[in-house]
Amino acid sequence: MPHRSNDDLRRLHFINALFAHATGHDLYLADQIKAAIAFSLAELEANTAAHPELARTYDTAFNAAAADLLAKFFSHLPKRGFFHWDASLSLASATPLFTRAEIMAGLRSLAPFRDSTLLVTNLRPALLPASHRATPRRQRDYEEALAFIRDLTAARTVRSANLQLLFL
């Protein structure tokens, strides 16, 4: 059995959790999905092998490809809602005012569905950029944003709804 890197295992478990409804938590199937995503990013992966400093770029592209695949999967399920918010779309996206507006828009679009998924991506890089030091204030802002989104989602979702809130 080949040795897997920590990043490879992290991506495998990420895909297994993200696509659990499709794989039934089967790591073999999750590995097949991960391999398909990696194949679509083969050129970027080759560049990452040659230049290790591009690893963060590869992770971002891998997460975006997984989110796109998940959105395509859910678009074929008429009784299941899906909403994706990328917090890094603009400099102001991750501020509390814009966060509230985006999450509320997502919850409104998911309201008609009994089962739905709300995917939030790039919140951590938006509030804790790699180019800056992770100061206690930035760390606190990130933790507060997570708590705010969880609380807002819980408060604005009907009890009978089955909403999965995922952070990438």
C-alpha positions as a printed Julia matrix, in Angstrom:
168×3 Matrix{Float64}:
   0.0    0.0     0.0
   1.52   3.36   -1.0
   2.31   5.91    1.68
  -0.05   8.89    1.7
   1.02  12.4     2.62
  -0.78  14.31    5.35
  -2.28  16.64    2.73
  -3.54  13.67    0.71
  -5.18  12.13    3.79
  -6.71  15.47    4.73
  -8.2   15.82    1.25
  -9.49  12.24    1.35
 -11.29  12.78    4.65
 -12.56  16.14    3.42
 -14.1   14.49    0.32
 -15.45  11.63    2.44
 -17.23  14.09    4.73
 -18.42  16.36    1.91
 -19.82  13.55   -0.23
 -20.94  11.23    2.6
 -24.51  11.21    1.25
 -23.18   9.8    -2.04
 -20.42   7.52   -0.74
 -22.0    6.24    2.45
 -18.67   7.03    4.18
 -16.89   4.51    1.94
 -13.25   5.68    1.73
 -12.72   3.8    -1.54
 -15.48   5.79   -3.25
 -14.26   9.0    -1.63
 -10.78   8.24   -2.97
 -12.26   7.84   -6.46
 -13.91  11.28   -6.21
 -10.68  12.79   -4.85
  -8.72  11.23   -7.72
 -11.16  12.65  -10.27
 -10.82  16.14   -8.79
  -7.02  15.79   -8.66
  -7.02  14.63  -12.3
  -8.87  17.8   -13.3
  -6.14  19.79  -11.52
  -3.21  17.72  -12.81
  -1.35  20.65  -14.36
  -1.61  22.71  -11.16
  -0.53  19.65   -9.15
   2.56  19.26  -11.33
   3.41  22.92  -10.8
   2.92  22.44   -7.05
   5.34  19.49   -7.05
   7.94  21.67   -8.77
   7.2   24.72   -6.6
   6.06  23.75   -3.06
   5.13  27.36   -2.29
   2.08  26.88   -4.56
   0.55  24.31   -2.17
  -1.95  26.84   -0.84
  -3.03  27.64   -4.42
  -3.6   23.95   -5.07
  -5.65  23.58   -1.87
  -7.82  26.53   -2.87
  -8.34  25.13   -6.37
  -9.07  21.66   -4.96
 -11.69  23.07   -2.55
 -13.28  25.14   -5.33
 -13.44  22.1    -7.63
 -15.0   20.01   -4.85
 -17.57  22.75   -4.16
 -18.44  22.96   -7.87
 -18.83  19.18   -8.07
 -21.07  19.21   -5.0
 -23.2   22.0    -6.5
 -23.59  19.99   -9.72
 -24.55  16.91   -7.75
 -27.2   18.76   -5.75
 -28.6   20.49   -8.83
 -29.87  17.08  -10.01
 -31.75  16.47   -6.76
 -35.0   18.45   -6.98
 -35.96  17.94   -3.33
 -32.61  19.04   -1.9
 -31.4   22.62   -1.67
 -27.83  23.82   -2.0
 -26.25  27.24   -1.48
 -22.56  28.11   -1.72
 -21.02  31.29   -0.32
 -17.39  32.1    -1.02
 -16.26  34.54    1.68
 -13.22  35.64   -0.3
 -15.12  37.12   -3.25
 -14.28  40.65   -2.12
 -12.42  42.38    0.67
 -15.67  43.23    2.46
 -17.33  39.82    2.04
 -16.27  38.48    5.43
 -17.32  41.57    7.4
 -20.31  40.99    9.71
 -22.72  43.09    7.63
 -21.96  41.34    4.34
 -21.73  37.95    6.05
 -25.24  38.41    7.43
 -26.59  39.51    4.05
 -25.03  36.56    2.2
 -26.09  33.95    4.77
 -29.64  35.35    4.89
 -29.81  35.22    1.07
 -28.69  31.61    1.23
 -31.19  30.71    3.93
 -34.0   32.33    1.92
 -33.11  30.25   -1.12
 -32.97  27.08    1.02
 -36.25  27.74    2.89
 -38.49  25.72    0.52
 -36.39  22.56    0.98
 -36.71  20.06    3.81
 -33.11  18.86    3.24
 -30.43  21.32    2.25
 -26.75  22.18    2.47
 -25.2   25.58    3.1
 -21.53  25.59    2.09
 -19.26  28.4     3.29
 -15.82  28.48    1.72
 -12.7   30.57    2.27
 -13.86  32.21    5.49
 -10.58  31.42    7.24
  -8.36  32.8     4.44
 -10.58  35.89    4.22
 -10.16  36.7     7.91
  -6.75  35.12    8.53
  -4.82  35.7     5.29
  -1.6   33.73    4.89
   0.25  36.93    4.03
  -0.54  38.41    7.46
   0.26  37.3    10.96
  -2.53  35.49   12.8
  -2.92  38.03   15.57
  -5.22  37.37   18.52
  -7.65  39.93   17.11
  -7.82  38.24   13.7
  -8.21  34.86   15.39
 -11.03  36.28   17.55
 -12.73  37.8    14.48
 -12.6   34.4    12.77
 -14.06  32.59   15.79
 -16.79  35.23   16.12
 -17.66  34.89   12.42
 -18.01  31.12   12.78
 -20.22  31.51   15.85
 -22.26  34.24   14.15
 -22.95  32.09   11.08
 -23.87  29.07   13.22
 -26.19  31.13   15.44
 -27.82  32.93   12.5
 -28.37  29.66   10.67
 -29.87  28.01   13.76
 -32.14  30.99   14.45
 -33.4   31.35   10.86
 -33.94  27.68   10.01
 -37.26  25.92   10.63
 -36.97  23.14   13.22
 -38.36  20.55   10.82
 -35.65  21.33    8.22
 -32.51  19.25    7.93
 -29.8   21.8     7.09
 -26.16  20.85    6.88
 -23.78  23.75    7.45
 -20.33  23.09    6.03
 -17.23  25.28    6.38
 -14.26  24.84    4.02
